[in-house]
Amino acid sequence: MTRETAIIFVNETIPDGTQQEPGQAFTKTWTIRNGGAGVWTSDYDLFMISSNPANEHLGAPESMPLSKEVKSGEEIEISIDLIAPNQDGLFTVVWQLRNERGELVFGSELWVTIRVGEAPVTGSTTLANVTADLVGASQQAGEVSVNFCMQMPDSRAWYPWEVMLIINQQQLSPSGSRIDPATATTAYKCFSFSYLVGASVASGVSYQLSVGNVGLPPEVHQAENCAYAKQVLMAAYPGLNFTCGGPGFWYTNLVTPPGMTVEQADRLILDAMSSTIYGPWNLNGIIP
């Protein structure tokens, strides 16, 4: 893979998780911008790198050349005609931009994820009314990126935390993460988490992604969040008390009940302020 070309996501149709009828024809369109210094020539194409289930491609071509030359700063719409399967399940197909030398452009994955019917699906897990769906993984020069989506309780700014990758008998913390901007204001949000794995991982190696919890940013409506946490926790833990706010602090003047440490109290307060929902949601996949 190469990092020479940067793509900037602009927009898309058919949001991830859209319900389709069995056998329904539909068109997925992405709008992306050339954020690099080079030109995307007509020799660039969108190349299929994975699907889940493995043999279900939604009637899509393996490769689709770009319809025009795209200079630095310019945008292009890419549309693919697709057909929903006749069987129930969650279906994902992932493509990646490929340059004129046949090299995949790192970080340029585009995907479609649809639901058909209500059947349980592989690569999906539900806990506490939050569902996590695996999209797939890619790698470049010792870094693995795993893409997944989560059905959150609502469209607020929920974010996954303690997202660990288990691969080759290693448990790795993320080196970076991002949310798909097209899903940021929806209840079905999609994320990409990256991990430094050292040497390249062989194709076919299995991995597990574990999402520890999801929560809201406590700094948004901080006063309201802290007042709610104080009300709930003081009722649940007699003797616990604290003052909301303070320069640079979530709270001050902490008083802990007998047997509770400061660290335990801090975790309880921040969890309540963030409306934290604990998993873990475990997703299993295979490196393509």
Secondary structure, DSSP 8 states (H G I E B T S, - for coil): -B-S--EEEEEESS-TTEEE-TT-EEEEEEEEEE-SSS-B-TT-EEEEEEEESTT--TT--SEEE-SS-B-TT-EEEEEEEEE--SS-EEEEEEEEEE-TTS-EEEEEEEEEEEEESS---TTEEEETTEEEEEEEEEEETTEEEEEEEEE-SSSS--EEEEEEEEETTEEE--SEEEE-GGGTTSSEEEEEEEEE-SS---TT-EEEEEEEEEE--TTTTHHHHHHHHHHHHHHHSTT-EEEE--TT-SEEEEE--TT--HHHHHHHHHHHHHT-EEEEEEEEEE--
